[in-house]
């Protein structure tokens, strides 16, 4: 019996990329890039307006309100290509080129105008609402690396730089062979002691999700001669053969014997893994063979760990492993002591935004009904102690959906918001602090030696919101137009609320949450001499507006 890490190493050692082909960009989603994507132009290719308004010279607005002469109009696709002079303005639309001479855009909300003149009501700073040429990317820079997966999120980038056709890794061909005399086709009603073939269709979909060309074959019975014939037929001309069932040590588990008699080279046949201990990896001629347990949960887990790696490596992917993260375990579980455990789970977030992995209630490795809700695997490394709620564990993401701060290689990233529209965004967050009556009395009389804790907490929260990008990794730096923190005494402590507003391409939830968190910590710091067991609780997002999906806590 070998370790999971050694099994993965052996698979990687035996797999070589199949080669490349060119496909139309519209057909490239889900494929693996076989070339670097290089910017053929600066992006944006000109100084671009972020909003509707008027292009101006910022110094002209120093003593606003000021009236300027309108000398032209710049629209997306139809710019005003002259040089602006002092005292002039150009009417401009979102996405349009900023005229030469202009160094700011006054948003339309702070203007009043006629056809020939516009009054700028507020001072506008140099650079306001302008995205400079090449700010997002410079010509010649690699924007997506070879080996990356083409997704719905990044395919527009390829189009923006002229890749109407793109070089990708060839798709592997995969045969799927179910075994077992007790297995019947899906359309048939099982007889006594029989079950339907649920594994083959599941594995076909999983393989196709990895961009393989998958084909299922008729079920092979528990007869050595029949099994050998079926394996030979299914493996012919295929890059990978997946066999389910018959890999354990029972009387009718004949897969390993059939492979051996056919002359296959077996690399491993037992892995220190739960579920999926009897997994097999072999080569039959030029075809890679992966034998998976017949129980559906075990088959799914071993596919995600072993088969997926082989399929992605055949395509030249730089991300052959599942995406990983860290989550708090949401329930008590028991893990195998002598094997690495991969526990099917569902990812959720709690009220504070913490990622929680909730293990699914399961009746074992045959419980495909329970497994249907899983989107991740919680990893417990042997030798395992009992796993308890609220401990942090590594999780493997299996549903391939986007987690905002992970790239296609499972690496941490900052979310790209360059393609989002500017909009007014608002977020409100709250928190509670539980205090003793003695501490409350101190707050009511402002007798703290450090000053008024509520007012100082309010100021600290506002300051922290402005520095959120420095405190929280991967948060975008945002120019906030408003931050407000309120602190009110209640019967059992202090209630905190923070509001953050910006005009930006990304939301301000983290700024609002940071404000109430730091305000709460400030009150703790100022009151700890009076009370050591202060409780900070219920830090949560109350609402957000202005983005793709508004939210209001019920």
Beta strands, then each sheet from edge to edge (+ up, - down):
strand 1: 20-24
strand 2: 37-38
strand 3: 48-49
strand 4: 53-56
strand 5: 66-74
strand 6: 88-92
strand 7: 104-107
strand 8: 111-113
strand 9: 117-120
strand 10: 130-131
strand 11: 142-144
strand 12: 165-169
strand 13: 173-179
strand 14: 183-184
strand 15: 195-196
strand 16: 213-220
strand 17: 240-244
strand 18: 265-268
strand 19: 273-274
strand 20: 280-284
strand 21: 287-292
strand 22: 323-329
strand 23: 340-349
strand 24: 355-359
strand 25: 376-380
strand 26: 392-397
strand 27: 423-434
strand 28: 480-489
strand 29: 493-504
strand 30: 535-545
strand 31: 551-552
sheet 1: 1+ 12-
sheet 2: 2+ 11-
sheet 3: 3+ 10-
sheet 4: 7+ 4- 6+ 5+ 9- 8+
sheet 5: 16+ 13+ 17+ 21+ 20- 18+
sheet 6: 14+ 15+
sheet 7: 19+ 23+ 24- 22- 26+ 25-
sheet 8: 28+ 29- 27+ 30- 31+
end
